[in-house]
């Protein structure tokens, strides 16, 4: 069943910024690496009849997307660390729908992506937000009105401004729809005040003349584990990031193999080179304590560093974190679902993860993520056990 009302993308930049920053690094360092991604339905959502067909139709239509001259000019002016050769490459890039396999059996949905890493890296976020938008459309779950969306976000940012915190939109992947996220960013551009500092969505950053925000994701370190081993994954991932960006985009993601392991490897060199770290799992106050203690141990003033908190945030959580961290360390917040899917429906709990990697001249290696929440572990049980053994992670 194909519906008469389709879901489509308007721009190749309708994606999270960190997918492009990682793609640039992959093009430079690992052009022959291959990757395989898999959709994970954490929320055990039941997909209605015809869902896979509708999603397939939209994925096939993405082959026509390309970077416009205006979009290229936006990246050139706002992201000078992306060199001209990459921007030329991106202008020639086209999505290849044959890299995506979509299967539906009853109410269960399977999605896999496989191919060269530098190509397939852009699929994850669009596939997730397309699943979300089609799900709400086909299950007949309308959002609140545009006027309510504006009012909700105006109210939230009045409170964030009162707290004196900075907040970016990180909600592309689980948004209710493109229209809703666009309305949110439009609202924040008008009413966000000093608290609103940008969005992870590059297309909307360009549209509303705000800052595209992001660095790297877990897959960066997961690939490095496949290439260099679990013990060297964080170290080589950080070294390569510095090699490519030379001091720009200096927020490091710490929980791919638990924060405790990360901080044993985030030595004085990295701690001084990077502007800060991003919290994405586990207790945020405990993480702040560990981060502050880590910097102090190395003789670094934590007030010169920043934690970006980005794990399932709402105002109440932000207020608690801000109160604890005040006067101790720099902070900012990336809020996702609570901005782009706070429209009267239950948000989906879905992810896509890098499941296998094939570095150049190597065999396929299963990949693993060991976050600070056991429920967010991904990978084969055998490989998870091996990683924990090698890294000395105890239950």
Helices and strands as residue ranges (DSSP letters): H 17-29, E 34-40, H 51-61, G 62-64, H 69-78, H 84-92, G 97-99, E 100-105, E 108-116, H 117-120, H 123-138, H 146-163, E 167-169, H 178-191, G 193-195, E 196-199, H 202-207, H 218-228, G 230-232, H 233-245, E 251-253, H 259-265, H 268-273, E 276-279, H 284-297, G 302-304, E 306-309, H 315-325, E 330-335, H 337-340, E 351-358, E 365-366, G 374-376, H 381-391
